[in-house]
Amino acid sequence: MWEALRGQDTAAFARLMGDAVVDVDVSGIKQTSPQSVARYVTGCKTDSYSLSGIRVTRTAATVTISYKAAVEQTCWGQKAPSPLLVMTVYESRGGAWVPVAHSETPAAHWQ
C-alpha cells in the first residue's frame, strides 16, 4: 500500500485497501469508498517512508498488522504527522485476506 501511495497509483491502492474499510486517523472516523481512496491518493505526495517494529497477530479468521511508519508526506498542502503508529485488520473472506479496519495515529514525542 505504501508503494502505491508513494507512486500515486489509485488503482493499486484501492485494490489493496479495499472498500468499506473503517478508517481512523487524525481527520476523523470514516468508511472508505473508491472515491475517498482516490481523493486521498491524489491529494497526498509521499516522498519517502520507512516501516519498523512490524507485528503480525493471526487467528483463524483475522490478521492484525501493526507497525511504526516514518513518512515524508504532504497532504493537501500540509505536512503530514510523522512518525505514525499504524494498524490494519484483515479478515479471511472466500480464501482472500480483506482489510476491514485501518488506523493511523501520530506517535507520542515523549519517552
N, C-alpha and C positions, 0 to 999 in steps of 0.2 A: 504494500500500500504506500509506503514512504517513497519508493522509487516512482510509482505512478503519480504521486503528488508532486514530487520534485520535477518530473517531466511534464506536468500539467496534462496528463493523459486521462481525460474524463471517462472514457470507456473502460479502461483498465481499472481505475479507481472505483467506479460504480460496480463493476463485476466483483471486485474483491470486497468492497464494503457491503454490498447487498443493498436491499431497500427495506424500509420499515424497521431500521435499527434504532433502538432508543439510544440517543447520543447526549451525553452530559459533558459540558465544557464551560469555560468562562463566560460564554454568551448565553448560557441557559440550558434548559432541557427541551429536547425536540425529538421528533421521529424523522429519520431521513426519508427522502424521496429522490427519484432520479434528478429532479430539478434542483433540489437543495444541494445534492452532491456535486452537480455540475457547477453551481454558483461558488461553492467552496473551493473546488479545484482550480477554477479560473480566477478566483479572487485572491488567491494566495500564491506568492512567489517564494519557493523554498530553495535557498541557495545550497544548504547543506544540512545534514542531520547525522547523529550517531546514537546508537542504542546500546544500553548497558543494563546489567542486572536482570536479564530476561529470566522469567519464571513461568513454568507451564504446570498447570494443575488440571488433571484429567479425571473424569468419571466416565461411566459408560455412555452417557448422553451429552456431556458438556466438556468443553475445554476452555480454561481461562488463561489468557496470556497477559502478563503484566511486565512492565519494564520502565526504565527511565530514558527519556529522549531529550537530547540536547539539539536544538534547532536554530538555524539562522533563517528566519522566515518573516515575511511582511504580508499581512492580510489587510486588504482594503486601505492601504497606505499607513498602517500601524504595525510597529514591530511586535511580533508575537512573543508571548512569555516563553522563557526557557531557563532552566530545564523543566520538562513536564513529567509527571507520573501518569502512565497510560495503562489502561486495562481494556481488553476486548474479550467478550464471552461468545463462544461459538457453540452451536447446538447441532447434533447429528440429525440430519433430515434426508431420508432417501439415499443414504450412503455418502452424503457430502457434508462437510462442516460449513455451516452457515452462520455468519455473525448476527447476533441478536441484541447485543448491548456493547456500547463503547463509551469510555470516559477518559477525559484528559484534565488534569488539574496541575497548576503551577506548583513545583516543588518548593518547600519551605527553604528560606535562605539562612536559617539559624541552625545551630547544632546542639 
